[in-house]
Amino acid sequence: MMEEKIFNGNGRQSFIDFARGFVMIVMAWDHVSSFWNQLHHGGEGVLGQAPPFTSLVWFLERFVSHWSAPTFIFLAGTVLALSTARRLEKGVSQKDITVHIIVRGLALLLIEAVLISPAFDLPVYYFGVIACIGVCFIIFSVIRQTPSKILLFVSLFIVVNHGFLNLDWIPTATIAGRYLRVILHEPNFNSWPFVGLYPIIPWIGVMGLGWSFGEAIRTLNVPFSKIRKTILLTGVSSIALFFVVRSLNSFGNLLTRRGNTVIDWLYVSKYPPSVAFLLWGLGGMCVFMAIGLWIQEKGVRNPLSDAITDIGKTPLFFYIAHLWLFRLRLPYTDAPFYLEMWQTFIFWVVGNIVLWQLCKQYLSLKQAHPDSLLRYI
């Protein structure tokens, strides 16, 4: 009988890169469609609104991207936990680690303002997903030494109960007050240029869950099959619970179900993310991680899995590069024409092949200069 392979949480975990790479490729579809398809739109849940979709096809081409943000932010917490542990094992002081995390967070805020916001034709004050991760990193530089069980409990509490949060105590008479509400829990575009879509609450709870996951797998020494089955079961259970929450049509739904069509069942709030949205997004992430674990265990190598994993190793570089590649025009300029969906699909496939090659080259450059500023991208 062959000896069963053992999963050890130490070292780089390619299943994380695979899951992250997969959802980022899907995310790229959402963005290229937003740049070139006239009927594409988002805004699900902003100030309780549910912008209608013209057809099921246009709804689904947007809906598939709902895995992206939860996975991106959850795994940012996971990787932060794993990298912090590795630095401690190498003898790096807590103070130096704190400074490093703060610098990373500030770098993300700068990148959002200078490189990301213009790609979306948005002002430098836009509080997007990269800025949100940056602020969460800065917060985690302080709270990361909180006992693991307390951090897990608080993160779960935030994710489950943030829908009850009331920010009426923050005045809206001033720009500062309105912007603070946008950053904390009320994403909207009403106070231009102080706008945003990814509030700290509940996303810091999602990052906290990711951190807790990283803490857990770091100390594991179990068969691959055991952790793969556990993660897969968690994912399937989360997706099943999504449908339970939608059927009850009350708690966990910031946008309630208005009927029984496919769109009615799947139309959930992303801004801010409802419990239902996160059950779907994080459930899918677990399924993708289980697939990645199978690939990692079996040593599967083919161009597709390699491309997905390579992209997942350079998430921030891919994020920046894909926006400007797919935008294909100067910032703050309108699209000169619109594409059909099939044309957009071809553009997306070809663009991702180009991005894969760019990611490989960037990864080699980053590894050749580990102490350069490249380590922040």
N, C-alpha and C positions, 0 to 999 in steps of 0.2 A: 504494500500500500504506500502510495506517495505521501510524504509528509506535507501537512497542510500549511500553507503560507501564513505567516503571522503579520498582522498589522501593527506597526509601531508608530506612534504619533510624532516621534522626533523626525527632524529633517523635512525637506520640501514634500508636500503632498500633491501629486499630480491630479488627483481626483478633484481637488479644490480648483486647480487651474482649468480642468475640463469643464466643470459646472459654470465657472465664471466666464470662460471663453464662449460657451454655448449661448448663454443669455446675452452676452454683449453682441454677438453676431445677430441675434434676434432684435436686440435694441437698435442696431444699425438699420434694420429694415424700417422700424418706426420712424427714425430720423430722416432717412432718405425719402420715405413716403411723405413726411411733413414738408420737405423741401420742394418736392416735384409733383405731388398729387393734389389737385384742387379740392377733392372731396375728403381728404384726410383731416381729421381734427382730434383734439383731446379735451382736456379741461374737466374730466370727470370728477365731480364733487366740489369744485371751487365754489365756496360760499353756498353750498347746498344745491348747486345747479347740476342738471343732467342734460347737456347739449345733445340733441337728437342726431342719430346717424341716418343717412339716406337709404342704407340697405344693410342686410346681414353681412355681406361680403366686406363692406367698408368697416363695419363694427369689428369683425373678427380679425381683420388685418391690423387693427389697433390693439385688440384684446390680447393677442399673442405676446405683446411686449410687456404685459403686466408682470411677468416673471423677473424682469430685469432689475428694477430698483431694489426690491426686497433682497434679491440674491447679492447684488452689488454691495449693499450696505451691510448685510449680515456677514458676508465673507470678508469685508473690510475689518470687522471686529474680530473674526476668527484669525486672520493673518496677523493682525496687530498683537493678539494674545500669543501666537506662536513665535513671532519675531521678538517680542519682548522677553519671552522665556529663553530664547537662544542667546540673547544679549546678556542676560543675567548669568547664564551658564558659562559665558566667555569672560565673566568678571567685570562687565560694564556696571558702573554704579547706578543706583536708582536715580540720582540727580541727573546724570548724563542721559539716561533713558528718557526722563521727563522732558529735558530740553529738546532731545531729538524728536519726540512726538509732537511737542509744541511747534517746532520749526516745520515739521511735515504739515501740520494743520494750517499754519500761516501760509505755507507754499500753496496749498490747495485753494485757499481764499484768493490768493493773487492770481493763480491760474484761472479760476472761475471768472474773475473780473476782466482779465486781459485777453484770454484765449477762448473761453467758453461762451460768455455772454454775447460777444460780437457775432459768433457763429449762429446764434439764435435771433439776431437782430434785437437784442435786449440790452438794457442799460447796465453799467458796471455794478450797480447796486443789486442786481438780480441775485436772489438767494436760491440757487439751484442745487442739484444733487451733490456736486463737487464741493460747494461751499458748506453744505450741510455736513458732509463727511469731515471736512476740515474743522468745523466747530466741535463736532462730536469727538474728534481726535484730541483737541485741546482739553475738552472736559475729561476725557479718559486719561489724560496725562496726570490728572489729580485723583480720580476715583478708582483707578485700576488696582490699587492696593486694598480696596474694600474686600472683605471676606467673600469668597466665591458664591456661597449660598445666598447671601444678602443681595449681591449684585444680580444674580439670576432672578430672585424674587421681585426686586424692584423693576427689572427690565420687563418681566412678564406682566406686572401690575400696570406699567405704563402702556404696554401694547394693548392690553385687554380693556383698560378703563379710560383711555385718553378721550374717548368720545363724550365723556361727561364733563370734560374740562371747559370752564367758562372763563373767558378773558375780559369780562366786562369791567373788571377792576382796573384795567389798563385804559387810560383815556384815549379817545380818538380825536381829540381837538388839536393835537400836535402831530407833526410828521413823525417825530420820534416814537410816539405812542402807537401810531398806525403801523409803522415799520416793525416795531417790536412784536406786535400781534402777528404780523406776517411771518416773522422769523420763528416765533414760538409755536403757533398752532393754527393760524388762519391764513393759508395761502390765498393770494389774490393779486390782481393787477390794478386795483382801484386807486392806489396812491403813487402813480408813476412819478419818478423812476424808482421808487422804493417798493419793489415787487419781489415775489418769490413763489415757488411751488413746493419746496421740500422743507417743511418746518422741522425744527429740532425735535419737537414732540409730535409723533411717537417714534421718529426714526432713531433717536438715541436708544430707545428700548430695543429696537431691532438689532442695533449694533451691540448692545449688551448681551442679547441672546447669542449673537455670533461669537462674542468674546468668551462667553460661558462654554460654548461648543468647543472653541479652541483650547480652553483650559481642560476640558474633559478628554479630548482625543490625545492631548499631549502625553498623558500618563497611561494610555491604553497599551495593552500588550495581548491582543486577542486575535483569533483567526479572522482573516478577511471576510469570510462568509458571514460571521456573526455581526460585525459592524455594518456590513452591506445590507443584510436583512433588516437590522434595526432601523437604519436610516430610510430604507425603502418603505418599511411599515409606517414610519413616522410621516413620510410624504403622502402615502396613500390615505392614511387616516386624516391628515390635514385637509386633503382635497375632499374627502367624504364629509368632513365636518363643515367645509365651505357650503356644501349643498344643504346641510341641516340648518345652518345659520340663515341661508337665503330662504329656505322654506318657512322658517319661523317668522321671518320678515320683521324682526324687531331689534333686539340687542345684537350689536355687531354690524349693523347695516346703517351707515351714514346716509346712504341712498336706498330707500325701501323699494322692494319689487312691486311694480305697478300692474303686472299681468303675468302670463305664463308662456310668453314667447321665449326663444333662445336669448334674445337681447335682454329681455326683462330679468331673466335668471342670472345672466353673466354681467350685467351692467352694475358695477360697484364703484365706490368712491376711491379715487387714488390721491386726491389732494384735499384734505389729508387722507392717508390710507386707513380704511376701515378694517375691522377685524376680519371681515369676509375677504377683503382684498389681500390681506397678509396671509390668511390661510391658503388661498390659492397660490400666491406668489412663493411663499416659503415651502409649501407642499411640493410644488413643481421643482424647486431648487433641490429638495431632498431626493427626488426621483433622479435628477440629473447627476447628483453626487453619487448615488448608488450605481448608476451606469459608469461614472468615472472610476469608482472603486473596482468594478468588474474589469475595466480596461487596465487599471493599475495592477491588479492581482494577476491577470492573465498575461500581462506584458504585450497587449495588442498594439501593433504598430501598422498604421496605414495613413495615407495622405490626409484623410478627413479628420481622424482623431488627432493626428499630429498638429494639423492646422488649428483645430479648436483649442488644444492644450497650449500651443505656442502663443495664441492670442490671449489666453487667460493668464499667461505669465507676465504680460505687459499691459495691464488693464488701463492705466491712466494714459499711456502713450497711445493705445488704440482709441481711447475715448476722444482725445484731442484730434488725432489724425483723421478719424472717420468723419468727424463733423465737417472739416474743411475739404476733405476729398469729395464727400457726397454733396456738400453745398455747392461747390464748383462756381462760386461767384463771390464778388466782394461783399463785405458786411454791409448791412443796412441798404441792400438793393433787392428789388423784387425779382422773382423768377421771370426770365424772358419768355418762357412758355411752360406748358404743363405736359406731363407724360401720362400715357395710359399705364394701368397697373402692370401689365406684362412687360412693358418697356422698363418700368422701374425695377421689376424683379431681375431682369438681365443686368441692369446697372448695379444692383445690390450684389449679385453673385460675382461679377467681374471685380467690383470694388473691394470685396472681401478677400479675393485672391491677392490683389495688390497689397492690401493691408497686412495680410499674413506674411508676405515677403518683407514688408517694412518692419513688422514686429520682430521677425527673426534677426534682421540686421541691427535693429535697435537693441535687442537683448544681448547680442554679441558685443556691441559697443559698450553697453552698461556693465557687462561682466569684465570687460577689459579695463574699465575705469571705475572700480567699485566705490572709491572715495570722492568721486566728482559730484557735481550738482545733479547729474543724471539719476542718482539714487532717489531723488524726490519725485521722479516722473515714472 
